[in-house]
Amino acid sequence: MSGGGAYAGPSIFHVGYIKTGTTYLQDEVFSKPTLGMSLAGGAMSRAHLIDWFVVNDDYLYDPDAVRAKLTGLERDARATGLAPVWSDETLIGNPLMRSYHGTVVMRKIAALGIPAKVIVTVREQRAFVLSAYREFVKHGETQSLESFIGTGREGKSYTPIMREDFLNFDIVVQAWMEAFGADNVLVLPQELLRDDRDAYLERLGWLLGGGRRLEAADVHRNKGAGATSLLARVWLNRFYVRTPLTQRRSFAEKAVHKIGRAVDRLAPRRLDRLLERRLSATVAARYGGRFDESNRRLEALTGLNLRALGYQ
């Protein structure tokens, strides 16, 4: 709860990663006044973030103008004692769009010159990659898993869609800690939410101050399609092109989604499991041992026991 007075604390920025339980946080935690938080900007919150920090011309970025807009949109939440939260999981980068803008966004937020706390949500790299590939295909892409993750032997200046360096979480976290202070950056593993929701929410409560105890619903969001449906969609997606100008789906896209759901419903589970093992084996072979040192450094930065959560 808010405690009855106005909130004078820092703004909270949840910056990523994608596919790390972010929809749960946005729907069940950040937007719940009973937990002492409010998504600043309301229904347009994410649109404001993308407009300010991602799509606008970097040469014309005006931190004073953005700060004035941001503080204005936070005013109502602060007046009612709620911590204003700005959440978009693509601020740290969006590999599905081949967009790796995290350092630019970090500098833009830091340039606002306001007290801020930062939340970075992560997920074990191999599971993260498979989940991201599902989302990639869901958005109409037709590239194979190999094209998505690469082989690790690409020539100079060539990279896969999912860049390997994007998965070195320690480098990202350290950069945000240097920009905002180590005590102002919280790392939340998706696996902790899965295995011990109370501990996950407790870590978030400490970020808000005073060891606040949070309680939120136990719900699951955005369950991925089975492997059979996923691979069918790679082929089916060739029958439409998605425009970047709107979220409205064309008739062809709606038809492809409908067929994909039917395949997911009707595909033999045994076939799903076989194809899933093959996809997982491809990812494991690509990244075997690649993130051991990065994850150990992340443990040192955060105090988390990532090995207990299944990380390499």
MOQUIVEN-V120664 format. One record per residue. N is the residue number from 1. RES is the residue in one small letter. PHI is phi as a letter, one per 30 degrees, with the letter a starting at -180 (* if undefined). BURIAL is # if it has 24 or more other C-alpha atoms within 12 Angstrom, else .. Layout:
n->(N | N)
res->(RES | RES)
phi->(PHI | PHI)
burial->(BURIAL | BURIAL)
This chain:
n->(1 | 2 | 3 | 4 | 5 | 6 | 7 | 8 | 9 | 10 | 11 | 12 | 13 | 14 | 15 | 16 | 17 | 18 | 19 | 20 | 21 | 22 | 23 | 24 | 25 | 26 | 27 | 28 | 29 | 30 | 31 | 32 | 33 | 34 | 35 | 36 | 37 | 38 | 39 | 40 | 41 | 42 | 43 | 44 | 45 | 46 | 47 | 48 | 49 | 50 | 51 | 52 | 53 | 54 | 55 | 56 | 57 | 58 | 59 | 60 | 61 | 62 | 63 | 64 | 65 | 66 | 67 | 68 | 69 | 70 | 71 | 72 | 73 | 74 | 75 | 76 | 77 | 78 | 79 | 80 | 81 | 82 | 83 | 84 | 85 | 86 | 87 | 88 | 89 | 90 | 91 | 92 | 93 | 94 | 95 | 96 | 97 | 98 | 99 | 100 | 101 | 102 | 103 | 104 | 105 | 106 | 107 | 108 | 109 | 110 | 111 | 112 | 113 | 114 | 115 | 116 | 117 | 118 | 119 | 120 | 121 | 122 | 123 | 124 | 125 | 126 | 127 | 128 | 129 | 130 | 131 | 132 | 133 | 134 | 135 | 136 | 137 | 138 | 139 | 140 | 141 | 142 | 143 | 144 | 145 | 146 | 147 | 148 | 149 | 150 | 151 | 152 | 153 | 154 | 155 | 156 | 157 | 158 | 159 | 160 | 161 | 162 | 163 | 164 | 165 | 166 | 167 | 168 | 169 | 170 | 171 | 172 | 173 | 174 | 175 | 176 | 177 | 178 | 179 | 180 | 181 | 182 | 183 | 184 | 185 | 186 | 187 | 188 | 189 | 190 | 191 | 192 | 193 | 194 | 195 | 196 | 197 | 198 | 199 | 200 | 201 | 202 | 203 | 204 | 205 | 206 | 207 | 208 | 209 | 210 | 211 | 212 | 213 | 214 | 215 | 216 | 217 | 218 | 219 | 220 | 221 | 222 | 223 | 224 | 225 | 226 | 227 | 228 | 229 | 230 | 231 | 232 | 233 | 234 | 235 | 236 | 237 | 238 | 239 | 240 | 241 | 242 | 243 | 244 | 245 | 246 | 247 | 248 | 249 | 250 | 251 | 252 | 253 | 254 | 255 | 256 | 257 | 258 | 259 | 260 | 261 | 262 | 263 | 264 | 265 | 266 | 267 | 268 | 269 | 270 | 271 | 272 | 273 | 274 | 275 | 276 | 277 | 278 | 279 | 280 | 281 | 282 | 283 | 284 | 285 | 286 | 287 | 288 | 289 | 290 | 291 | 292 | 293 | 294 | 295 | 296 | 297 | 298 | 299 | 300 | 301 | 302 | 303 | 304 | 305 | 306 | 307 | 308 | 309 | 310 | 311 | 312)
res->(m | s | g | g | g | a | y | a | g | p | s | i | f | h | v | g | y | i | k | t | g | t | t | y | l | q | d | e | v | f | s | k | p | t | l | g | m | s | l | a | g | g | a | m | s | r | a | h | l | i | d | w | f | v | v | n | d | d | y | l | y | d | p | d | a | v | r | a | k | l | t | g | l | e | r | d | a | r | a | t | g | l | a | p | v | w | s | d | e | t | l | i | g | n | p | l | m | r | s | y | h | g | t | v | v | m | r | k | i | a | a | l | g | i | p | a | k | v | i | v | t | v | r | e | q | r | a | f | v | l | s | a | y | r | e | f | v | k | h | g | e | t | q | s | l | e | s | f | i | g | t | g | r | e | g | k | s | y | t | p | i | m | r | e | d | f | l | n | f | d | i | v | v | q | a | w | m | e | a | f | g | a | d | n | v | l | v | l | p | q | e | l | l | r | d | d | r | d | a | y | l | e | r | l | g | w | l | l | g | g | g | r | r | l | e | a | a | d | v | h | r | n | k | g | a | g | a | t | s | l | l | a | r | v | w | l | n | r | f | y | v | r | t | p | l | t | q | r | r | s | f | a | e | k | a | v | h | k | i | g | r | a | v | d | r | l | a | p | r | r | l | d | r | l | l | e | r | r | l | s | a | t | v | a | a | r | y | g | g | r | f | d | e | s | n | r | r | l | e | a | l | t | g | l | n | l | r | a | l | g | y | q)
phi->(* | d | j | j | c | d | c | c | d | d | d | c | c | c | c | k | d | d | h | b | i | d | d | e | d | d | d | c | b | d | c | c | e | d | c | i | b | b | d | d | i | h | d | c | e | d | d | d | d | d | d | d | c | c | c | d | d | e | d | c | d | b | d | d | d | d | e | d | d | d | d | d | d | d | e | d | d | d | d | c | i | c | d | d | c | c | b | a | d | c | d | d | k | b | d | d | c | h | c | b | c | e | d | d | d | e | d | d | d | d | d | d | i | c | e | b | c | b | c | c | c | b | a | e | e | d | d | e | d | d | d | d | d | e | d | e | d | e | d | j | d | b | d | d | d | d | d | d | c | i | c | i | b | d | d | e | i | c | b | d | d | c | d | d | d | d | c | d | d | d | d | d | d | d | d | d | d | d | d | b | j | e | d | c | b | c | c | b | d | e | d | d | d | d | c | a | e | d | d | e | d | d | d | d | d | d | d | d | j | i | i | e | d | c | b | b | d | c | b | c | c | h | d | d | d | d | d | d | d | e | d | d | d | e | d | d | d | d | c | a | b | d | d | d | c | a | c | d | c | d | e | d | d | d | d | d | d | d | d | e | d | d | d | d | d | c | d | d | d | d | d | e | d | d | d | d | d | d | d | d | d | d | d | d | d | d | c | e | i | d | c | e | d | d | d | d | d | d | e | d | d | c | i | d | c | d | d | d | c | j | d | e)
burial->(. | # | . | . | . | . | # | . | # | # | # | # | # | # | # | # | # | # | # | # | # | # | # | # | # | # | # | # | # | # | # | # | # | . | # | # | # | # | # | # | # | # | . | . | # | # | . | # | # | # | . | # | # | # | . | . | . | . | . | . | . | . | # | . | . | # | # | . | . | # | # | . | # | # | # | . | # | # | # | . | # | # | # | # | # | # | # | # | # | # | # | # | # | # | # | # | # | . | . | # | # | # | # | # | # | # | # | # | # | # | . | # | . | . | . | # | # | # | # | # | # | # | # | # | # | # | # | # | # | # | # | # | # | # | # | # | # | # | # | # | # | # | # | # | # | # | . | # | # | # | # | # | . | . | . | . | . | . | . | # | # | # | # | # | . | # | # | # | # | # | # | # | # | # | # | # | # | . | # | # | . | . | . | # | # | # | # | # | # | # | # | # | # | . | . | . | # | . | # | # | # | # | # | # | # | . | # | # | . | . | . | . | . | # | # | # | . | . | . | . | . | . | . | # | # | # | # | # | # | # | # | # | # | # | . | # | # | . | . | . | . | # | . | . | . | . | . | . | . | . | . | . | # | . | . | # | # | . | . | # | # | . | # | # | . | . | # | . | . | . | . | # | . | . | . | # | . | . | # | # | . | # | # | # | . | # | # | . | . | . | # | . | . | # | # | # | . | # | # | . | # | # | . | # | . | # | . | . | # | . | # | #)
